[in-house]
Amino acid sequence: MPIRALKATQAGYIFAVGGIAAVTVALRLLGESINSTTVALAMLLVVLFVAARWGARPAIVASVLGVLCFNFFFLRPLHTLTIADPDNWIALIAFLITAVTAGQLSARVKRRAEEAETGRREIERLYDELRSAFERASHAEALRQSERLKSALLDAVSHDLRTPLTSIKASVTTLLDVLKAKASDASPAVLSEEGRREMLEVINEECDRLNRFIEGLVEMARIEAGEFRLRRRWGTIEEMLEMALARAKNLTDQHRVEVEIEKDLPIVLVDARAVSEVIYTLVDNAAKYSPAGTLIHIAASRAKDDMIRASVEDCGPGIPVELRERVFDKFFRATRDGDSNRSQPSGTGMGLAIARGIVEAHSGRIWIESGAGGLGTRVVFTLPIGDEEDKAETEGEMLDEPSYARAQE
């Protein structure tokens, strides 16, 4: 038995003896007129207290001691263990049985309470261990997921950097080989004038691609840092569409592009280059994700609440409903489910994230819905028409902050 439990048991016996003795002395001080019922109840209280506090054995000791003191000090003839009246025998035995029974019941209740408390602590311990194990497992899984996302992102970024650099390097190497061959007269030049022009066009296009990629990283950093500023000017949506389509001409040469603009569409107070960037991104995605020869439909019309609604629709496979909000997340395409889908066009997935940042900076909204007949993808965005007050406010900001347009210049 542990020392602490042994000391507790000894304390129970000591209190049993001391309690009965104290009650006896106290009752004796009240005189001989006190009746036997009062004596029995007082000692029974001591027995119950001992049973509830220390258990059955100290309670039995208290019961026996109480019977002896009851008989010796309060039943006639006093100061003897002899009982003259047979009724006192009944009272004494009844007291003994009541005290022992009550003590046993109290002790049992105490034991059940201790078992319940022990069970509760065990459940809490198991729960804490289970929660700790779950947290460790979740943390490990989060680390693994983070590593997969990082690896996928690095692969995508590396691909977007390496692909244009490879094309540039191949073109430059070819041109240099031709120049060296001509200079040394080792062999006749095998690259025609048209071939050289194509090589230079490849270099030019891939440099533009790298430039757009770096601009995308810079713009994403500005949007996340809250430093994205617009240079609003009055302009027409038609001009912005023409600007974006001219830039995307090489991307859409395998598709049919149809533009539908509502008649008498009002001019809008926006950053024209930023809005053109949004349209270019949507057209670029439409060309990437729809088969060659299919239609890319671009529309603009007036919406309610002084807004302009524009959309770009393709005939591709469409986007599942559960992913239509996530595609606007930064690097979604590169990190989708922690793995790049190599069957899809490469990229980091910054375009739509930047587009959303630009649209929301204009207090507009962008979303994805199904195309006509439930097929394809239609990306829709809205922009407020604006007023002179917005223009004055924007120009005030321009004095202190660099703008998207300035960054493009």
N, C-alpha and C positions, 0 to 999 in steps of 0.2 A: 504493500500500500504506500503510495507516495507520502512524503513527510507532510505536505500541506493538507492532504486528506486526513491523515492521522491526527494532526493538530485540530482539525475541524471537528472530528469525532470526539476527541477529548473535551473540547470546549462544550460539545453538546451534553456530555455526561455531567460536566461541572455545572452547566447552567440548569440541568434537570434537578440536580441536588440542591443547588443554591436557590432556584426558583421556588421549589416546594418549601424549603426552609424559610425563605423570606415571606411567602404567603402565610405559612403557619404562624410565624411570629406576628405578622400584621393582624391576622384574625384573632390571635390570642390577646393582643392589646385592646381589641374591641370589647373584651369581656366574655363571660360565659353565657351571656344571653343570646349570642348569635346562633342562628338555627343551622341545622345540618345541611339544608339545601344550599344555603349561601356558601358554606365551606366547600361542598362538592363542586359547585359551579366555579368558584375561584381556582380550585386546584385543577379542574378540567381545562380551564383557560391556559394554565401553565403547560399541561400535557399537550394541548393542541399547538401551542406556540413552538414547543420543543420539536414536535413531530414535523411541523411545516418547515422548521429551520434546519434541523439536523437529521431527521429521518426516524425510522421505527424504533431502533434499539434504545437510544436515549429517551424516547417517549415511553417505552415499556418501563425503563428504570424510574422515570418520573411517575408513572401510574402506580407502580408497586410502592414506591416511597410515599406517594400521596395517600394510598390506602392505610399504610402504617401510621402516618401522622394523623390522618383523619380519625382512626380508631384510638390512638394513644392520647390525643389532646382534646378531641371533641365529642367522643362517645363515652357514655357512662358505663362502668366506672372509669373516671379519668385517670390518666397516667398509668394505665395498664393496657395490655393487649387482649384483655378479657372483654367479651361482649355479653352483657346481661340480658338485654332485650332482643328477642328473636327478630323483631322488625329491623333492628340495626344491621343484623346479618344480611338481610335482603338489600338494605340501602347500600351497605358496603360492597356487596358482590355486584350490585347494579352499577355502582360507581366504577368498580374495577373493570367490568366488561365494557362500559361506555368509554372509559378512558383508553383502554387498549384498542377498541374498535376505531374510535375517533383518531387515535394516534396512527393506526395502520392506514386508515383512509387518507389522512393528511400526508403521511409519508409516501403513499402511492401516488397521490396527486403531485407531490414534489418530484418524485422520480419520473413521472410522465412529462412534467414540465422540463426537467433536465434533459430527457431524451429528445423532446421536441426541439429544444434549444440546440442540442448537439446536431440533430438532423438539419436544422436551419443553417448552422455554420458550415456543415459539410456541403450542403447544396450551394451555399455562397462560394465556398472554396472551389467546388467543381465548376461553377459558373464563371468565376474569375479565371480559372485555368483555361476553360473553353474560350472565353473572350480573348485572352492573351494569345492563345494558339491561332484563333481566327484573325486577330490583328496582325500577327506575324505572317500568316499565310497571305492576307490581303496586301500587306506591305511588299512581300516577295513578288506577288503577282503584279502589283503596280510597277515595281522595278523592272520586271520582265517586259511588261507592256510598254513602259517608257523606253527601254532599250530597243524594242522592235520598232516603235515609232521613230526613234532617233535614227536607226539604221535605214528605215524606209525613206525618211526625209533626206538624209545624206545622199542616198542613192539617187533620189529624184533631182536634188540640187546639182550633184555631180554630173548627172546626165544632161541637164540643161546647160551646164557650163562646158562639158566635154564635147558635146555634139557639134555646136557651132565652131569651137576651136579646131576640132578634127577637120571639118570642111574647109576652114580657112587655111589650116596648115597644108592640106592636100593641094588646094588651089595654088597657094604661094609656091609650094615645092615644084609643082608642074611648070609654072611660069618661070621660075628660076632655072629649072633644067633646060627649058627651051632657050632662054637667054644665054646660058653657059654653052649650050651646043652651038648656037649661032656664033658666039664669040670665038670658040676654038675651032670652028669648021670641022668638028669631029663627025658630025652627021647633019644632014639637012633638018631644018625645023619641021616638026611634024604637027604643030598646032597652028591651025588657021587663025585668021583674024577673028572669025566668028567664035572660035573656041576660046581665044583669049578674052573676048568680050564676056563670054559666059562665065569664065573663071572669075573675072573681076566682079560680075554681078553676084556670083555666089559669095565672094568675100564681102561685098557691100551688104547683101541680105543677112548674112550671118553676123556681121558686126551690128547691124540694126537689131537683130535678135538678142545679142548679148546686151546691147544697150537697154532694150526694153526689160530684160530680166533684172538688170541692176536697178533701173528706175522703179520696177515693181518692188524690189526689196526696200528701196529708200522710201517710197510712198507708204508701204505697209508700216515701216518704222514710224513715219510721221503720224499716220492714223492712230497707231497704238499709243503714241506719246501725246496725243491730243494737240498736235501742232499743225494739223491740216487746215489750211486757210484757202479760201476761194477768192477769185477775182471776177466778181459778177459784172456782166455787161448785158445790155439788151441785145437779143439776137433771136434768130428763128431756128426752130428745130430742124428745118430743111437744110440749113447751112451746116449744122452739126452732123447731120446724117451724111451729107456729101463729103464732109471732111473725113469721117470715119470710113466710108466706103472707098474713097480714093486710097486711103492708107491700106485697106484690106483687099485691094484689087487682086493682088497675087494669091491671096488666100481663098478667094471665092471664084477663081476662074474656072473651076470644075463644077460650079453650082449655078442655078438660076436664081437671081436676086430680084425680088419684087418689092417695091416701096409703095406704100399707100399712106398718104398724108391727108388729113381732113382739110377741106377747103376753108380758107379764112382762119386758119389756126393762129391764135395770137402769139406775139413775140413774148419771150420769157427772159427774166432776169437771172441768168445763171453764169457759171464759169464755162464758157463754150468749149474750151479745150478739155476740161475735166469731163463734161458730159459726152464729148466726142470719144474720150477714152473709154467710157462705160459702153457706148454703142459698139466701138471697135472690139472690146472684149467679148461682148455677146455675139457679135458676128463671127469672130474668131472661133469661139466655142461651137457655134452652129455649124461652121464649115468642118471643124474637126470631128464632130460626133454625128454627122449625117452623111449618107452615101453620096458619092459624086453623081451629078446630074439631077439631084433633087432640088426642091425649092427652098429658099430661105426668104421668109416673108417678114418685112419690116413695116411696122405701122405706127402712126402717131395720131392722136386725136385729143380733143378736149374732154376732161373728166369733170366731175362735180367738185365743189369747194375750191374753185379757181385753181385747178391742177391740170397738168398736161400728162397724158398717159402715153407711153411708148412701149413697144414690144418687139422682140425678135423671136421668130418661130422657125423651127427646123422640122425635118421629117426623119429624125433619128430615132433611136430606140426608146427615148424618153427617160425620165428619172423617177424611180419609185417614190411614192408619197412620203415614206418615212425618211427619205434622204434629202428632200427638197429644201429643208431648212439647213441641214448640215453642210450642203455644198458651198454655203457662203462662209463656212469656217475657214480660217487660215490653214493652208497646207492640207486641206481635206483630201484632195486627190492623191497626194503623195503618201498620206498616212492613213488612208482608208483601211480600217480594221487591222492596222499595223502591217499592211503588206501592199506593195504596189502591184497593180494589175497590169502585167506587161502587155496584155492584149489591147489596152486602151492607150490613147495618145499620151505621150510623156508630158510631164509638167509638175510643178509644185503645188498648183491649186491656189495661187495668190490672186489670180485675175478677178474672180467673183468676190473675193473678200475685199479687194480694193474698190471694185464697182459698188459694193454695198456701202463702203466708207464714203465714197463720193456722193452717192445718192442721199444718204442720211445726213451728210454735211449740208445738203441743200434742203433739209427737212422733208425729204421725200421718202419713198418706200419702194423696196424691190422684192419680188417674190417669183416663184416658179409655179406654172400650172401646165396642164396637158394641152397639147395643140388641138387643132380642129379634128373633130371626130374621135377625140381621146387618144390620138397618136402624136408622137413627137414631143418636143419640149417647147413651151412658150415662156420666155423670161420677160416679165413685165416690170416696169418701174414708173413711178410718178414723180413729177417735179412741180413745185408751186410756181405759178406765173410770176409772182413777186410784185413789188411796188417800189417807189422811189425811196421810201423809208428804209427798206432792206438794203438798197444800193448805198445810201449814205452811211449806214451802219457798217457795211462791208468795207467801204473805202476808209473808214476810220480805223478798222483793223489792219488794213493794208499798210498804214504808216509804220506799224510796229513789227508786223510779222511777214515772213516770206510766204508767197502763195504758191499754189499748185502750178499756176500759169508761169510764174517767174521761174520755177524750177525747170519748166519745159523750154524756156527761152535760152 
